[in-house]
Amino acid sequence: MLILEDIPQLSASNYNEAKRFVTLIDALYEAKVRLICSAADEPERLYIEGSGSFEFERTASRLREMQGADWGKGSD
């Protein structure tokens, strides 16, 4: 389990941070790690414009999937 607090809204001005966040979520998703977090906005609105916004859609989708009560339980 990982707890993250105060995930900010991301934009082109902090593109490198956004890329690192995407990489983190990808790794947590693949490892089926339970994530508890607070953020400045809904997953779909954390990074809405600028380079990489299309790729961030997958991250938002993964964050939504990870919200499920059974996420990370069992071995698929």
C-alpha positions as CSV (number, residue, x, y, z in Angstrom):
1,M,0.0,0.0,0.0
2,L,1.2,3.5,-0.8
3,I,-0.3,6.8,0.5
4,L,0.2,10.0,-1.5
5,E,-1.1,13.4,-0.4
6,D,-1.8,16.6,-2.2
7,I,-1.2,15.5,-5.8
8,P,-1.3,18.8,-7.7
9,Q,-2.9,19.6,-11.0
10,L,-0.2,19.1,-13.6
11,S,0.5,21.1,-16.8
12,A,3.1,21.7,-19.5
13,S,5.0,23.9,-17.0
14,N,5.8,20.8,-14.9
15,Y,5.9,18.2,-17.7
16,N,8.8,16.3,-16.1
17,E,6.9,15.8,-12.9
18,A,3.8,14.7,-14.9
19,K,5.9,12.1,-16.7
20,R,7.3,10.8,-13.4
21,F,3.8,10.6,-12.0
22,V,2.6,8.6,-15.1
23,T,5.6,6.2,-14.6
24,L,4.7,5.8,-10.9
25,I,1.1,5.0,-11.6
26,D,2.1,2.5,-14.4
27,A,4.4,0.7,-12.0
28,L,1.8,0.6,-9.2
29,Y,-0.8,-0.6,-11.6
30,E,1.3,-3.4,-13.0
31,A,2.3,-4.5,-9.5
32,K,-1.3,-4.2,-8.2
33,V,-0.2,-2.0,-5.4
34,R,-3.1,-0.4,-3.4
35,L,-2.9,3.4,-3.7
36,I,-4.6,5.8,-1.3
37,C,-4.3,9.4,-2.4
38,S,-5.6,12.9,-2.3
39,A,-5.4,15.2,-5.3
40,A,-6.2,18.7,-6.5
41,D,-8.9,17.4,-8.8
42,E,-10.5,14.3,-10.3
43,P,-8.1,12.0,-12.2
44,E,-9.3,13.1,-15.6
45,R,-8.6,16.7,-14.8
46,L,-5.2,16.4,-13.2
47,Y,-3.4,17.0,-16.6
48,I,-5.7,18.3,-19.3
49,E,-3.6,20.3,-21.7
50,G,-0.1,20.4,-23.2
51,S,2.3,17.8,-24.4
52,G,1.4,14.4,-23.0
53,S,-2.2,15.1,-22.2
54,F,-3.4,12.3,-24.5
55,E,-1.0,9.8,-22.8
56,F,-2.3,11.0,-19.4
57,E,-5.8,9.7,-20.3
58,R,-4.5,6.1,-19.7
59,T,-3.2,7.2,-16.3
60,A,-6.5,8.7,-15.4
61,S,-8.2,5.5,-16.5
62,R,-5.8,3.4,-14.4
63,L,-6.4,5.6,-11.3
64,R,-10.2,5.1,-11.7
65,E,-9.7,1.3,-12.0
66,M,-7.5,1.3,-8.9
67,Q,-10.3,3.0,-6.9
68,G,-12.2,-0.3,-6.9
69,A,-12.7,-2.0,-3.5
70,D,-11.1,-5.2,-4.8
71,W,-8.1,-3.6,-6.5
72,G,-4.9,-5.4,-5.6
73,K,-6.6,-8.3,-4.0
74,G,-5.9,-11.8,-5.3
75,S,-3.5,-12.9,-7.9
76,D,-4.5,-12.6,-11.5
